[in-house]
Amino acid sequence: MNKVIFDNQCSLCLDIKNKLEQLDKKNKFTWISSNQYIETENTHPKINQKTLNSTIVVIHNNNTIITKFLACRYILSKIPLFYPILIFFYIPFISLYIGNKVYKSISSSRNCS
């Protein structure tokens, strides 16, 4: 099962996580708070506290990681409700450029305690 590590100190992140977790009817993801990951599961050398404070992290079953827009796109690709709009997330060059800009804008404007 894929692990999703999210910032549990951020109300926006918690709200999005709760909604996506409800939509994940096939339980494709295990949702782990950043605090819990640091305390109990800190097993991936590329994931540090700075990364966890700044982005969402998906750890695939094969132990590879994806972050930021690519992580969001991956999560949405596993939830059937988003299938009709997924094509827009995979347009070569354009989707990565726009997706990363939108992700960075939202990420930098969130209010976390």
C-alpha positions in Angstrom: 0.0 0.0 0.0 1.2 3.5 -0.8 2.0 5.8 2.2 1.0 9.5 2.1 2.7 11.7 4.6 1.0 15.0 5.2 1.5 18.0 7.5 -0.8 17.4 10.4 -0.1 20.9 11.8 -1.8 22.5 8.8 -5.6 22.9 8.8 -5.7 23.0 4.9 -3.6 19.8 4.7 -5.8 18.1 7.3 -9.0 19.1 5.4 -7.7 17.9 2.1 -6.4 14.7 3.6 -9.8 14.0 5.3 -11.7 14.5 2.0 -9.3 12.4 -0.1 -9.3 9.6 2.6 -13.1 9.5 2.4 -12.9 9.3 -1.4 -10.3 6.5 -1.3 -12.9 3.7 -1.2 -10.4 1.0 -2.3 -7.9 2.0 0.5 -5.0 2.6 -1.9 -3.3 4.8 0.6 -2.2 4.7 4.2 -2.3 8.3 5.6 0.5 9.1 8.0 0.9 12.4 9.8 4.4 14.0 9.5 4.8 13.8 13.3 4.0 10.1 13.3 6.4 9.4 10.5 9.3 11.2 12.2 8.6 9.4 15.5 7.9 5.9 14.3 8.6 5.3 10.6 11.4 7.5 9.5 12.8 4.9 7.1 13.5 6.8 3.9 16.8 8.7 3.7 15.5 11.4 1.3 12.7 12.4 3.7 13.6 14.9 6.3 11.7 17.4 8.5 12.1 20.2 6.1 10.6 18.2 3.3 7.7 17.1 5.5 7.0 20.7 6.5 6.9 21.9 2.9 5.2 19.3 0.8 3.1 16.2 0.7 5.1 13.0 0.2 4.0 9.7 -1.3 6.1 6.6 -0.7 5.3 3.9 -3.3 5.4 0.2 -2.4 8.8 0.0 -4.1 10.1 2.7 -1.7 10.4 5.5 -4.3 9.1 8.9 -3.3 7.2 11.6 -5.1 6.4 15.0 -3.8 4.5 18.2 -4.6 2.3 18.3 -7.8 3.4 14.8 -8.9 2.3 13.4 -5.5 -1.1 15.1 -5.8 -1.5 13.9 -9.4 -0.7 10.4 -8.3 -3.2 10.4 -5.5 -5.9 11.8 -7.8 -5.1 9.1 -10.4 -6.1 6.4 -7.9 -9.5 7.9 -7.0 -12.2 7.1 -9.5 -14.1 10.4 -8.9 -11.2 12.3 -10.6 -10.9 10.0 -13.6 -12.9 12.4 -15.9 -10.5 15.3 -15.3 -7.2 13.3 -15.2 -6.4 13.9 -18.8 -5.7 17.6 -17.9 -3.1 16.5 -15.3 -1.1 14.5 -17.9 -0.8 17.0 -20.9 2.9 16.9 -21.7 4.9 20.0 -20.5 1.8 22.1 -19.9 0.3 20.1 -17.0 3.7 19.9 -15.1 4.3 23.6 -15.6 0.9 24.7 -14.5 0.5 22.0 -11.9 3.8 23.0 -10.2 2.9 26.7 -10.3 -0.6 26.1 -8.7 0.9 23.7 -6.1 3.6 26.1 -5.2 1.1 29.0 -4.9 -1.2 27.0 -2.6 1.6 25.5 -0.6 3.3 28.9 0.0 0.1 30.6 1.0 -1.2 28.0 3.6 -1.3 29.0 7.2 0.3 26.4 9.4 0.8 26.5 13.1 
